[in-house]
Amino acid sequence: MSPLESLIERKFATLQTEVAVVLPGGRRLGAADAHVTLRLQELSPLAHLAAGQIGKVAGDYVEGRLQIDGSMRDVMTAAAQMLPGDPTEGAASSWWRGLQRTAKSVGHHSADADARQVQFHYDVSDEFYALWLDPRRVYSCAYYREANMPLAQAQQAKLDHVCRKLMLREGERFLDIGAGWGGLLLWAAEHYGVQATGITLSKNQHAHVNRLIADKGLQGRVQMQLLDYRALPEGEPWDKIASIGMFEHVGRAMLPTYFAKIRRLLKPGGLLMNHGITAGGTGNAQLGSGMGEFIERYIFPGGELMHVSHALRVMADAGLEPLDVENLRPHYARTLWAWSDALESRLARAAELAGDRVLRAYRLYLAGSAMSFERGWISLNQMLAARPSGNVDDGPMRGAQSVFPFQRSYIYR
C-alpha cells in the first residue's frame, strides 16, 4: 500500500460516516459495507481526497474520473467530515487577493459576459429544470410558513411573503429584476393587480414567460423583456421593485452600480426587496476546499458571494435605506433538499434532457448547497429597503419618508 493510500485509510477511520474507495484495479480502501463508495477510474482523485479538496473530488466525479455509490445525503455528510476546516475561514482573502478579485470581477460582469454566464446556467433545458422545481418553476428559496408544507405550497408562500413585504397595491408599477420563469411576476399581477414588468438574460426564460403571459391573457398588464438591468430606461420610475436570486450574479465590483441603478428606477418613497444568497463568513468571497471553484466552473460562472453586512453597506451608500432584514437560511436548506430529492427520483430522464456531465454536476450542486446552508457556510437574506422621499410631513409616522409603516404586523395579517 502506498503512503497516500495509507493516509486515506487513516482518514476514513476517523469519519463517522463509513466511506470506501475502489481503486482502478479493484482493490478496496475503507469499510466493506460503506454508506458511500467512490469507484476510481484513475488514481489522480486520491490526492484530492487526502487533502480534503472536496470541490476537486466533485470535479473528478463530473469529469468521469470516479463514480459515486450512495445517497446524496450520505455523500454530503461524509464530504463535510472530510473537510480540513471551516470552508468560510480557509477561503478568506488577503488585501492583495481581494484587489485582484475586484479587478477580475469587473471584467466578469460586463453586459455581454453576464448574458453568457446567465445563459450557461439557465438555458441548460427548461424541461430539465421542470423535473425538480415546483410547477411554477420558482428557482429560489421557498418559505416554509408552516412546518408540513410541501415545496409547491412553500414557494407560493414565498411569493406572497415578498408581495406582502412590498405592500403591493392594485395599479402600481412593479419591476422584477431577474424574473426567472415568471413565478413572482405572474403572482403579483394575478393576486395583487399590479402592472408588472420582468427582465431576464435567459432566452429560454424569456420565451417561456411570454408564452405564459399569452396563455393567461395578461398581455396588457404583464411584460417580460430580454434585457440587462443596466439598460432599463429611467424615465418612468417604478412604485416597487423586486430582485429575487439575482444579485449573486451582479458581482462585488458591480454592486454599487447595481444599487445605484435601482435607486434611480425606484420612485421616491418606493420599496425594494433584494432577496439573495449571502456568504456565511465576513471575509470569504467563496467557499474553500475547492467548493467555490467547482461552482464557478460547472454551475454559476461569474457568481460571487458577499456577507449581508457588505450588501447593506453598499445599498445604503447608494441612497437606499435598509428597513428590514430576514434570514431564511434553513428554509433554503429544506428547499434544496426538496430539489435534490426530486432530481434523484428522475435521474434517467434528467440524463436524457441534460446529458450525463450536466446531471452529475447538478446532483452535487443541489445536495452540496443544501449541506452548506444547513451548516451556515452560506446564507439567504431578504433585504427590504426604500428610496427615501425627503418628505418629513406630519402623520402617524412623522419622517417615515416611504410607504413602509416601520412595524412588521402588516406582513402577517
N, C-alpha and C positions, 0 to 999 in steps of 0.2 A: 504494500500500500504506500502510495506517495505521501510526502509531508502534507500536501494540500488536501488529499483525501482524508488523512488522519485529522487534520484541523476541522474539516466539515463534520466528521463523525463526532468529534468532541462538542462541536457547536450544536448539532442535533440533539445530543444527550442532555443539553441544558434547557431545551424547549419544553413547554407544557403540552403543545400540540405535536403529535408524532409525525415526523417528516422523513421521507426516504428519497434517495436518488438512485436511479438505474443508469449505469454507465453504458456507453455505446456497445461494449462487448457483452452486456447482460449482467455484469457484477453489480451488487446492490449495496448501498451505504444507508445505514439507518434501520428503522424498525421494519420487521417483515409485514406487519399489518397496519402500516401507517395510514393516517387520515388523508395525507397529501403525499403524492408521489410525483417526482419530476423525472421524466424519461428523456435523457440527453441524447441528441443526435450527434453531438460533437462535444469535445471536452472544454471548450472555451467558457461556458457558463459557470464552471466550477470556481473560477477566480472571483466572479461576481457574487456567488453565493457565500464564499468565505469572507468577503469584505462587507457583506450585508448591503450590497448595492442593489436594492430591490427594484429600482427603476430599470437597471440594466438587465436584471433577470427577466423582468416583464418584456423588455425589448427582445431578449433571446426567444421568448415564447412567441411574440408576434412574428418574428422573422423565421420561425420554424426550427430553431436550434434546439428546442426542447418541447416536450408535451407535458401537460398537467393533468393528473387524475385527482379528483376530489371536488367537493362542493366549493363554490366561490366563498362562502362564509368561512369554511375551514382554511382555505388558501389564504384569506386575508388575516385571519387570526394568527396563522403561522408566520406570515410576512411581517406583521407587527412585532412578533417576538424575535425575529432575525435582525431587526434594525440595530445599528451600533449605538444609537442615541436618539434624542428628541429631534425629529426632522425639521422643526421650526427653528432650532438653535444652530444646528450644523450648517444651515443654508444662509445664516446671517452674513452680510457683506461688509467689507471694509469700505472706507470712503472712496478709494480709488476704483474698486469694482463697482461701487454704486454709480460713480461718474461714467464708467464705461457702459454700464447697463442703461443709463439715461440716454447716452448718445445712440446706442443701438435701438432703444425704444422709439426714438424719433423716426429713424429710418423704417422701422417695422410698421409704423402707423400712418403712412400716407394714405390718401383715399384709395388709391389703386391696391396698395398692399392689404389694407383692411378688407377690401372686397374679395381679394383672392383667398385670404385667410378664413373669412366667414363662409365662403362657398366651399372651401376644402372640408369644413366640418358639417355644415347644414345641408349641403347638396349631395350627401352620400346617396340617399334614396329616401323619398318620402315614405315608401312602403316599409322600409327597414325601421324607421322611427315609429311608425304606426304599430309595429309588432309589440312594442313595450311601453309606449306612452299611453296616457288615458285617451278616450275618444276625441277630446278637443285638442290633443297633441300639445298640451301645456308643458313646455320643456324648461321648467324652473321649479323651485322649491314649493311643495304643497303646504297647506296649513291645516294640520290635524286639530281642528277646533274641538272635536270630540275624539276620545281615545279609540273608539271602534270604527272610525270612518275608513271605508275603502279609498283607494287612491283617487278615483274619479270624483267622489264627493269632496275629498280634501282639496283637490285642485279647484273645484267650484268655490269652496270656502275661501281659498286664497284669492281668487279673482274678486270675490265680493269684499274681502278684507281690504284689498287695495282700493277698490272703488269707494268704500266707506271712509277710509282714511283720507282720500282725496276730496271727500264731500261732493261727489259728482251730482250735478243737478241737470234736469231736462233743459236742452237747448244750449248747454255750454259747449265750447270748442275744446276737444280733448285730443291730445297728441300722445301716441305710443311710440317711443323711440326703440327700435329693435323689436318689432311686434311679433316675430316668430310666425307660428301658424295661425295667428289671429285670435287666440283664446280670449285675452283681455279686451282686445279691440271690439270684438263682437259682443262680448258680455256687457261691456259698458254701454254700447249702443242699444242693445235689446232690453236691458234691465234698468238703465238709468236715463235713456233718451238723449244721450249726448250726440253731437256732431263729431264723429271720430275719424282721425287720420292716423294711419300707421306707416312706418317706413322700415325697410329691411334691405340688406345687401345680398340676400339669398334669392336667386332666381326661382328656385323651387317653391320657397315660401310665398314669394310674391304671386306666382301663378295660382297656388293653392288657395290663398286668401281671397283673391279676386273671383275665383270660382264660387267660393262660399258666399261672398257678397251678392253675386248674381243669383245664386240659388235661393237665398233668403230674401231677395227683393229689397236690399238695403243700399242700392246704388246712390240714392240721393242723400244718404246720411253717413255712409262709411266709404272711405277710400284707402287703398293700400298702394304705396309708391315704392319703387326700386330706387332708393336714394340714400346717400351718405348724410349723416346728421349735420355735417358742416355745410351742406348745400341747401339746407332748409331755408326758405325765404322768411324774413323777419318783419315784413310789412304789417301783418295782422297777427299779433301775439295770441297765444292760447290761454284759456282760463286755467286748465290743469294739464300737467304733463306726467307721464309715467315712463320709467326706463327700468324694465324688468330683465335681469340677467344679461344686461348689455355692457355695463361699464367695465366688466372684466376684460372686454375686448379693446377698450379705449387705450390702455397703456398709461403708465405713470407719467411719462413725459407729456402726454396729450391731455391729462386730466384737467389742468387749468383751462385749456381751450374748450374742453367739453362742457364744464360747468358754466363758463362764461357765455358760451353759446346758448345753453339752456336758460340762463337768466334773461338774455335778450329775447328769447322765444316766449317767455312767460309774462303774462300781464302783471302789473303791479298789484300785489295782494294775492296773486295766484299761488297754487301749491304744486310741488314736485314730489313724486315718490320715486326714489332711487333705491332699487332692490337688487342686491348683488352679492356675489361671493367675495369674502374678505380673508386676509391672511390671519392665521391663528396667532402668529408671533408678530412682534412690533418691528423686527429688523430684517425679516426674510422676504424676498420677492417671490420665492417659490419654495417648494418642499425639497429637503435634502435627500441624500441616499439615492440620487438619480431619478427620484419620482417627478420632480419638476421638468427635467429634460424629457422624460417619457411623454408627459402631457404635451409639451411643446412640439415634439416630433410627430406624434401619432394622433393627437386629438385636437388641441387648440393652439395652432401656431400663432404666435403673437400675443397670446393671453398672458396677463400679468396680474398678480395679486398684491394688494396693499392692505394694511391694517385699517380698520374702520376709523381710527383716530386721524389717520392721514387723509382719508377721503373727506371727513368732516371739516378738517382744516382747509383743504383746497376749496371745498364747497363754500365755506364762509369767506375765504379770500376773494371768491368770485362774486360776492354780494348776495348770496343766498343764506337765509337764516335757518340753521338746523332747528327743528321743532320737536321731533320725536324719533327715537331710535329703538327698534325692536329686534332682538337677536332670535332668529329662528333656526339656529344650528341643528338641534336634534330633529326638527321637522325635516330638514334636508337629508339627514342620515336615513330616516324612515322612507322618504321619497325615493332615494337612490336604491335602497334595498328592494323596494317595490318594482322599480325599473329593472334591476338586476334579475330578480326572480322571474319576471315576465320574459326577459330575454333568454334566460336559461331554459325556460319551458318551450322555446321555439327555435332552438339552435339550428336545426336542419333548414328551416325556411329562411332564417336570418342569413345563413351562408349562401343560399341561392340568390338573395337580394343584394347583399353587400360584398360577398366574397370572403374566403376564409381569413385573410390577413386583417381586414377591417373588423370582422367579427371577433377575432382574438384580441384586438386592441380594445374594443368596446366592452368585452367581458371583464377585462382587468380594470378598465377605466371606471365603469359603474360601481363595481364592488369595492375597488380601491378608494374611490371617492366617498362611498358610504362609510368605510372604515375611518377615513380621515376626518369626516365630520363627527363621527362618534367620539373620536379621541381628542377633538378640539384642535387638530392641526390646521384646519381651515374652518371658516365660519360663514354665516349668512346673515346679513343685516338689511332691514328695511329702514331707510333714512328718509323721513318726511321733512321737507323744507319749504320755505316760502320766499318769494321775492318781496321784500318789504315795500309798502306803498309810500312810506314817508308821511302818511296821514295820522295825526295824533288827536283826532276829534274826540269829543266826549262820547261815551257809550258804555254799555255794560262791561266792556273790557277795554278801557281807555288805553290807547297806544298800541293796540294789537298789530296794526299795520298789515293785516292779512285776514282772510276769512277764518283762519284757524281759531278755535274757541279757547285754546290754552287749558284744556282738560280733555280726558280721554273718553268720557262716558258716551259721547256721540257715536263712537265707533261700535260700541257693543249693544246699543239699543236694538 
